[in-house]
Amino acid sequence: MATTFGLRSYDATLEIDPATTTAVILAAGRGERLRPFTDRIPKALIDVRGVPLLDYHLNLLHDAGIRHVVVVVGYLADAIRDHVGGGEAIGLQVEYVEQGTPRGTATPSPRR
């Protein structure tokens, strides 16, 4: 899948503390409420005005001065990895963390 970054057809700004060097993007979920769109594509790659949602986030982070991004992946993780790669196309260093059992963003971890 070819990746096209640099589309700036949106008007958004992001102000980040200059000491911040790393951002985390949560992109592991199935997107149940977006079905049937997410049956074959992860929710992070759903097009919004012709651009995958994840591209907007990556562009905003880059423009704010972030250069290292950790993407938490799970459902259809390979599609996200194939799309973004190592982040070179946008001037980022992107690494991936595989989520174990999905529990949802707001679900607390079990007590130990």
C-alpha positions as CSV (number, residue, x, y, z in Angstrom):
1,M,0.0,0.0,0.0
2,A,1.5,3.3,-1.0
3,T,1.7,5.9,1.6
4,T,1.0,9.6,0.9
5,F,1.8,12.0,3.7
6,G,2.0,15.7,3.6
7,L,-1.6,16.4,2.7
8,R,-2.4,19.6,4.4
9,S,-6.0,20.1,3.4
10,Y,-7.1,20.6,7.0
11,D,-6.8,23.5,9.4
12,A,-5.6,22.3,12.8
13,T,-2.8,23.2,15.2
14,L,-1.3,21.4,18.0
15,E,0.7,23.0,20.8
16,I,3.1,20.8,22.6
17,D,5.6,21.5,25.4
18,P,9.0,21.7,23.7
19,A,10.4,19.2,26.2
20,T,8.1,16.6,24.8
21,T,9.9,14.2,22.5
22,T,7.6,11.2,22.2
23,A,3.9,10.8,21.5
24,V,1.7,7.7,21.8
25,I,-1.1,6.9,19.4
26,L,-3.7,4.3,20.5
27,A,-4.7,2.4,17.3
28,A,-5.3,-1.1,18.6
29,G,-9.1,-1.4,18.8
30,R,-11.5,-3.1,16.4
31,G,-13.7,-0.1,16.0
32,E,-16.9,-2.0,16.7
33,R,-19.1,1.1,16.3
34,L,-17.7,1.7,12.8
35,R,-18.6,-1.7,11.4
36,P,-18.9,-2.7,8.6
37,F,-16.2,-0.3,7.6
38,T,-13.7,-1.8,10.0
39,D,-14.3,-5.4,9.0
40,R,-11.4,-5.2,6.6
41,I,-9.5,-2.0,7.6
42,P,-8.4,-0.8,11.1
43,K,-10.2,2.2,12.4
44,A,-7.0,4.3,12.3
45,L,-6.9,3.9,8.5
46,I,-10.5,4.9,7.8
47,D,-10.5,7.7,5.3
48,V,-11.7,11.1,6.4
49,R,-12.0,13.5,3.5
50,G,-9.8,11.1,1.4
51,V,-7.0,10.8,4.0
52,P,-6.5,8.0,6.5
53,L,-7.3,9.3,10.1
54,L,-3.9,8.2,11.3
55,D,-2.2,10.4,8.7
56,Y,-3.8,13.5,10.2
57,H,-2.5,12.6,13.7
58,L,1.0,11.9,12.4
59,N,1.1,15.1,10.4
60,L,-0.1,17.2,13.4
61,L,2.5,15.6,15.7
62,H,5.3,16.2,13.1
63,D,4.2,19.8,12.7
64,A,4.3,20.3,16.5
65,G,7.9,19.1,16.6
66,I,7.5,15.5,17.7
67,R,9.9,13.2,16.0
68,H,9.3,9.8,17.9
69,V,5.9,8.2,17.8
70,V,4.8,4.9,19.5
71,V,1.8,3.4,17.8
72,V,-0.1,0.8,19.9
73,V,-1.5,-1.7,17.5
74,G,-3.7,-4.8,17.7
75,Y,-6.5,-5.5,15.3
76,L,-5.2,-5.6,11.7
77,A,-1.8,-4.4,13.0
78,D,0.0,-5.3,9.8
79,A,-2.2,-2.9,7.7
80,I,-1.1,-0.1,10.0
81,R,2.6,-1.1,9.9
82,D,2.4,-1.4,6.1
83,H,0.9,2.0,5.7
84,V,3.2,3.9,8.0
85,G,6.3,1.9,8.0
86,G,9.1,3.4,10.0
87,G,7.8,6.9,9.5
88,E,10.6,8.0,7.2
89,A,8.1,9.4,4.6
90,I,7.0,12.1,7.1
91,G,10.2,12.6,9.0
92,L,9.3,10.6,12.1
93,Q,10.7,7.6,13.9
94,V,7.7,5.3,14.4
95,E,7.8,2.2,16.5
96,Y,5.0,-0.3,17.3
97,V,3.8,-1.9,20.5
98,E,1.4,-4.8,20.2
99,Q,-1.5,-4.7,22.6
100,G,-2.2,-8.0,24.3
101,T,-5.8,-8.7,25.2
102,P,-8.0,-5.7,24.2
103,R,-9.9,-4.2,27.1
104,G,-10.8,-0.8,25.8
105,T,-9.1,2.5,26.5
106,A,-11.1,3.4,29.6
107,T,-11.1,-0.1,31.1
108,P,-9.0,-0.4,34.2
109,S,-6.3,-3.0,34.5
110,P,-7.1,-5.9,36.8
111,R,-5.7,-5.4,40.3
112,R,-2.8,-7.5,41.2
